[in-house]
Amino acid sequence: MGRLTFGEGLRVDAEDRSIAHVHRVMLAKLRRGEGLHFSWRDDMSVGDGRTTVWVHPDAPLVCKLTRQIGTFNLRWLDELTIAANSNDGLTFLTEPEEQSAQKGRS
């Protein structure tokens, strides 16, 4: 189980592979000096709602993974990037099957 922590301790826990892909998209935007909003569905233990955070280059962002994820799914990265650039913002999306021409690239 991976974790992204924002600012003063607001965090989201999710499967390592999902966290790694979302984190990579965030870092690409932050390197360009761009902000984004990121939303996720809350767990029942914290109220079963939705949380949205504004992520920007000046805000602390910590990514913690508990295992290596192997290669990145480029199709998934593309879909997450499109979401991050949209008015709806970045959310966790289901990993699509990677196209055979992209397999093995990281």
C-alpha positions in Angstrom: 0.0 0.0 0.0 1.5 3.3 -1.1 0.8 6.8 0.3 0.8 10.4 -1.0 1.0 13.0 1.7 0.2 16.7 1.0 1.3 19.7 3.1 0.5 19.3 6.8 -0.4 15.7 6.7 -3.4 15.2 4.5 -2.9 11.9 2.9 -4.3 9.3 0.6 -3.4 5.6 0.7 -3.8 3.4 -2.4 -2.2 0.5 -4.1 1.5 1.2 -4.9 1.1 0.9 -8.6 -1.6 3.5 -8.7 0.3 5.9 -6.4 3.4 5.6 -8.5 1.6 6.4 -11.7 -0.3 9.4 -10.2 2.9 10.6 -8.6 4.8 10.5 -11.9 2.1 12.6 -13.6 2.1 15.1 -10.7 5.9 15.5 -10.9 5.8 16.1 -14.6 3.4 19.0 -14.1 5.3 20.4 -11.1 8.6 20.3 -13.0 6.9 22.7 -15.5 5.8 25.0 -12.7 2.1 23.9 -13.2 -0.4 23.2 -10.4 -3.2 20.8 -10.6 -6.1 19.5 -8.4 -6.2 15.9 -7.4 -9.3 14.2 -6.0 -10.0 10.8 -4.5 -12.8 8.9 -2.9 -12.5 8.8 0.9 -12.5 5.5 2.8 -15.6 4.7 4.8 -13.5 5.1 8.0 -13.1 8.8 7.3 -16.6 9.6 6.2 -17.1 8.2 2.7 -16.8 11.4 0.8 -14.5 12.9 -1.7 -11.3 14.9 -1.0 -9.7 17.3 -3.4 -6.3 19.0 -2.9 -4.6 21.7 -4.9 -1.1 20.5 -5.7 1.5 23.2 -6.7 5.3 23.6 -6.9 5.6 25.3 -3.5 3.6 22.7 -1.5 5.3 19.7 0.1 4.4 16.4 -1.5 5.7 13.1 -0.2 5.3 9.7 -2.0 5.9 6.5 -0.1 5.8 3.1 -1.8 6.1 -0.2 -0.1 7.3 -2.2 -3.1 8.7 -1.7 -6.6 6.1 -1.5 -9.3 8.1 -2.7 -12.3 7.6 -0.9 -15.6 5.2 2.0 -16.0 2.2 1.6 -18.2 2.6 4.4 -20.8 -1.1 4.3 -21.8 -2.1 4.8 -18.2 0.3 7.7 -17.8 -1.2 9.3 -20.9 -4.7 8.9 -19.6 -3.8 10.3 -16.2 -2.0 13.2 -17.9 -5.1 14.1 -19.9 -7.1 14.0 -16.7 -4.6 16.2 -14.9 -4.9 18.8 -17.7 -8.7 18.7 -17.7 -11.2 20.8 -15.7 -12.1 17.7 -13.7 -8.5 17.2 -12.6 -6.5 14.2 -11.7 -8.2 11.2 -10.1 -7.3 7.6 -9.7 -8.2 5.8 -13.0 -8.4 2.1 -13.6 -5.2 0.8 -15.3 -5.8 0.1 -18.9 -4.3 -2.8 -20.8 -1.0 -1.5 -22.3 -0.7 -1.6 -26.1 1.8 -4.3 -27.2 4.1 -1.7 -28.9 4.7 -0.1 -25.5 5.3 -3.1 -23.4 8.8 -3.3 -21.8 9.4 0.5 -21.8 9.7 2.3 -18.6 
